[in-house]
Each structure stands twice: as C-alpha cells, then as structure tokens.
Amino acid sequence: MNTFKAIIVKEEQDQVIYGIEEVNLDTLSTGEVLIKVAYSSVNYKDMLAVQKNGGVIRNYPMIPGIDLSGTIVHTTDTRYKEGQKVIVTGFAMGMSHTGGFAEYARVPADWIVPLPMNLSLKDAMVFGTAGFTAALSIQALEANGMKVNNNPRILVTGSTGGVGSIAVQILSKIGYKNIFALVRKKHQAEVAKSLGATNVIYASELGEQNKPLNKQNYDFVLDTVGGEIASVLIPQISYGGSMSMCGNAGGIKLVSTVLPFILRGINLLGIDSVNVPINNRGSIWEKLADEWNISQTTLINEISLDELPHTIESIKNGQHLGRTIIKY
Ligand SMILES: NC(=O)c1ccc[n+]([C@@H]2O[C@H](COP(=O)([O-])OP(=O)(O)OC[C@H]3O[C@@H](n4cnc5c(N)ncnc54)[C@H](OP(=O)(O)O)[C@@H]3O)[C@@H](O)[C@H]2O)c1
C-alpha cells in the first residue's frame, strides 16, 4: 500500500477542522504492530475529539478513533503474528496516538487484545469501548452485591446511547427482570423497551433536586450521564446499593451530601475503560463474546468513513441511537 484513507483532525486559524485525507505509514504513531483496520466504532468521546476544546486530542494533526478491530499485517513483537485478528480500545488511541479512523493503525503490542474465538471483527466493534464500558459497569455492580436472584431494581441512565443500550441488553440477557431505562425523549421509550427494559422513566420525572435523601427507588444505578441526573439519583439509591459512574454526557458537576453514604451505606463506583490494565481486558472480552454477547440484537448503523461527519453531528445533537460502526 502506498497511501490509504484516514480522518485527519487539524487546528487551523484557531478552529478545529477534520476530513478524509490520503496519508502514508509515516503519518502513523510508532508501535510494534501494524494493523489493517477492519472496523472502528463511533463513541461520544470521538465526537468530543473533533470539537474545539473537546479535551480529547492532545496534539494536532491527529487521526481520531478510540476503537479498532483488524488483522495484523506486520509485527516486531513475537507474542503476535501476521494474520492474527485483534482488538484495540482506549489507552492513548485517538488522543495522543493515531487511532482507528484510518485504514491502517500502528500501536504498541501491549495495547492489543487477541480477538476471542466466538467474536467476529465486526461484533467486536458493535461492542467497542461502549460495550467494554457497559461490561465493566455491570461487573463492578455485581461485585458490589447486584445479583439476579435478589431481583434488584436497576436503573440505567442514557439508556438508548452506546454504553446504556448495551448495558440494558446485557442485563436483560443475563436474567435481570427489573430494568428501569432513563430516557428524555418520547420516541426513546419504545427503543428502550425493545432493548429489554421492563420500565421506562423520563428524566423529567426523576423528582426533586437538592433533597439530601429521597424515596429509595432503585437498588443499583448504572450511570452514563453524570451531572444533574446522577446528583438527583444518589439520594434515591436504597440501603446498601451502588451506582456505577462512567460518563459526563450530562455534565461533570456532581452535587451531593454525605447523607446517602453515611446513613444508607451506598457506594459510588468509578468506571474507567481507557487505562484498564491489558491483563484484565481479555476476560471481559471473553464474556462479551460468550455469555454477555448481545451483538446480534444490537441496534447498529454501519457506515463508511465518508459518512462519519453525519454521525458526529447526530451524537452532538442528541439524535444518535445505539451503536455506529465504520466498515473499511
Ligand atoms: N469512563 C469511560 O471509560 C467511558 C467509556 C465510554 C463512554 N464514556 C462516557 O459515557 C458517556 C456515554 O457514552 P456513549 O458512548 O454511550 O454516548 P452516547 O451514545 O452519545 O449516549 C449518551 C446518552 O446520554 C444521554 N444524555 C445526554 N445528556 C443527557 C442529559 N442531560 N440528561 C439525560 N440524558 C442525557 C443521551 O440521551 P439523548 O439521546 O436524549 O441525548 C444518550 O442516551 C459519555 O459521557 C462518554 O464520554 C466513558
């Protein structure tokens, strides 16, 4: 290959702009493994990456894209071999290291997860960082007492977004029967139910803000929104319950008192998908490939690299549903 297609984000005259360019291997960051990218996926963070002051890209020009799946075409690390199918998500990809929105990527060998046997390259990106994060959130909640047999009331916020929609589907697949989906638009209610939610709650119905303690409506909350939504929910978690927190789509400011923590013993569980140690990643991907695999029922838009700006706009405008994957 002499040249290949990549999205390049640049800073020009104080503006951040992006578009497709023909580039060569010299454009890629360094690493031991060169991958022919098969699929990437579009996440909330990728939308932020192409905004001015988005806080994701550290140096321009940059190829964005925090996720990829593909086939190794060259490796200087003997743990891997040419032709091997792999997944890479997070770390510095698409931030300070060229990412998945290109036909080729070069990454450090220590960032690579071998594709599990029961997962296709396409399905790996149906999950992508969103699915990986949903899985981390469920794992954290289960480690803190969430059990199918106890029939807990679980609320998922941002339930029709990338992380939330996969979380609702996994929870439903593994047998939870009391799944509350938080939505804020009417048309999202049917979508949430089709994903497996048993009840739908509108953000406008969440109740009073600034109440230090409120009616104990939920045993566990899987939060992807943060901000006011998370603040209103903390006082509604029942005694001994937990909230996992992975996102800031609704803002970064959390307003709380100590009372839910010291009077009800609730737990706030921070979730980070970006720097999960490589040795802990394989087991999560195996779960996604196997007992938590909902890739066949996920709401997917499959696009080409040229269609990326449209998807970025829909995420920015709150019109995006489910998962969008890029096929190369
Ligand atoms: N910690 C990590 O490692 C990690 C990993 C992945 C994602 N994240 C974060 O998790 C969040 C979700 O990511 P995603 O990829 O699922 O994004 P997404 O597909 O854009 O979904 C965001 C969801 O949040 C909802 N939402 C946004 N603002 C809201 C508000 N003010 N009130 C109620 N709902 C609101 C959206 O609803 P509408 O459709 O109505 O707008 C949508 O359902 C993002 O903040 C992302 O950065 C973090």
Ligand as a Chemical Component Dictionary entry (heavy atoms), coordinates in Angstrom:
data_LIG
# 
_chem_comp.id                   LIG 
_chem_comp.type                 NON-POLYMER 
_chem_comp.pdbx_formal_charge   0 
_chem_comp.three_letter_code    LIG 
# 
loop_
_chem_comp_atom.comp_id 
_chem_comp_atom.atom_id 
_chem_comp_atom.alt_atom_id 
_chem_comp_atom.type_symbol 
_chem_comp_atom.charge 
_chem_comp_atom.model_Cartn_x 
_chem_comp_atom.model_Cartn_y 
_chem_comp_atom.model_Cartn_z 
_chem_comp_atom.pdbx_ordinal 
LIG N1  N1  N 0  -15.277 6.163  31.658 1  
LIG C1  C1  C 0  -15.041 5.617  30.485 2  
LIG O1  O1  O 0  -14.044 4.937  30.266 3  
LIG C2  C2  C 0  -16.047 5.830  29.388 4  
LIG C3  C3  C 0  -16.144 4.911  28.326 5  
LIG C4  C4  C 0  -17.168 5.101  27.383 6  
LIG C5  C5  C 0  -18.010 6.198  27.491 7  
LIG N2  N2  N 1  -17.831 7.076  28.499 8  
LIG C6  C6  C 0  -18.720 8.221  28.661 9  
LIG O2  O2  O 0  -20.028 7.730  28.884 10 
LIG C7  C7  C 0  -20.983 8.645  28.351 11 
LIG C8  C8  C 0  -21.883 7.903  27.385 12 
LIG O3  O3  O 0  -21.136 7.489  26.254 13 
LIG P1  P1  P 0  -21.890 6.891  24.980 14 
LIG O4  O4  O 0  -20.837 6.499  24.014 15 
LIG O5  O5  O -1 -22.917 5.925  25.429 16 
LIG O6  O6  O 0  -22.616 8.224  24.447 17 
LIG P2  P2  P 0  -23.945 8.379  23.551 18 
LIG O7  O7  O 0  -24.097 7.189  22.664 19 
LIG O8  O8  O 0  -23.880 9.725  22.959 20 
LIG O9  O9  O 0  -25.116 8.331  24.641 21 
LIG C9  C9  C 0  -25.272 9.343  25.599 22 
LIG C10 C10 C 0  -26.608 9.119  26.272 23 
LIG O10 O10 O 0  -26.720 10.046 27.334 24 
LIG C11 C11 C 0  -27.986 10.718 27.239 25 
LIG N3  N3  N 0  -27.883 12.080 27.769 26 
LIG C12 C12 C 0  -27.007 13.036 27.398 27 
LIG N4  N4  N 0  -27.197 14.155 28.124 28 
LIG C13 C13 C 0  -28.222 13.891 28.959 29 
LIG C14 C14 C 0  -28.900 14.647 29.957 30 
LIG N5  N5  N 0  -28.550 15.893 30.242 31 
LIG N6  N6  N 0  -29.919 14.046 30.609 32 
LIG C15 C15 C 0  -30.277 12.771 30.353 33 
LIG N7  N7  N 0  -29.678 12.008 29.403 34 
LIG C16 C16 C 0  -28.669 12.564 28.724 35 
LIG C17 C17 C 0  -28.271 10.716 25.754 36 
LIG O11 O11 O 0  -29.644 10.908 25.546 37 
LIG P3  P3  P 0  -30.181 11.735 24.276 38 
LIG O12 O12 O 0  -30.161 10.754 23.135 39 
LIG O13 O13 O 0  -31.521 12.150 24.685 40 
LIG O14 O14 O 0  -29.220 12.864 24.053 41 
LIG C18 C18 C 0  -27.789 9.334  25.358 42 
LIG O15 O15 O 0  -28.776 8.365  25.644 43 
LIG C19 C19 C 0  -20.174 9.762  27.716 44 
LIG O16 O16 O 0  -20.031 10.811 28.639 45 
LIG C20 C20 C 0  -18.817 9.123  27.457 46 
LIG O17 O17 O 0  -17.769 10.063 27.407 47 
LIG C21 C21 C 0  -16.877 6.907  29.450 48 
# 
loop_
_chem_comp_bond.comp_id 
_chem_comp_bond.atom_id_1 
_chem_comp_bond.atom_id_2 
_chem_comp_bond.value_order 
_chem_comp_bond.pdbx_ordinal 
LIG N1  C1  SING 1  
LIG C1  O1  DOUB 2  
LIG C1  C2  SING 3  
LIG C2  C3  SING 4  
LIG C2  C21 DOUB 5  
LIG C3  C4  DOUB 6  
LIG C4  C5  SING 7  
LIG C5  N2  DOUB 8  
LIG N2  C6  SING 9  
LIG N2  C21 SING 10 
LIG C6  O2  SING 11 
LIG C6  C20 SING 12 
LIG O2  C7  SING 13 
LIG C7  C8  SING 14 
LIG C7  C19 SING 15 
LIG C8  O3  SING 16 
LIG O3  P1  SING 17 
LIG P1  O4  DOUB 18 
LIG P1  O5  SING 19 
LIG P1  O6  SING 20 
LIG O6  P2  SING 21 
LIG P2  O7  DOUB 22 
LIG P2  O8  SING 23 
LIG P2  O9  SING 24 
LIG O9  C9  SING 25 
LIG C9  C10 SING 26 
LIG C10 O10 SING 27 
LIG C10 C18 SING 28 
LIG O10 C11 SING 29 
LIG C11 N3  SING 30 
LIG C11 C17 SING 31 
LIG N3  C12 SING 32 
LIG N3  C16 SING 33 
LIG C12 N4  DOUB 34 
LIG N4  C13 SING 35 
LIG C13 C14 SING 36 
LIG C13 C16 DOUB 37 
LIG C14 N5  SING 38 
LIG C14 N6  DOUB 39 
LIG N6  C15 SING 40 
LIG C15 N7  DOUB 41 
LIG N7  C16 SING 42 
LIG C17 O11 SING 43 
LIG C17 C18 SING 44 
LIG O11 P3  SING 45 
LIG P3  O12 DOUB 46 
LIG P3  O13 SING 47 
LIG P3  O14 SING 48 
LIG C18 O15 SING 49 
LIG C19 O16 SING 50 
LIG C19 C20 SING 51 
LIG C20 O17 SING 52 
# 
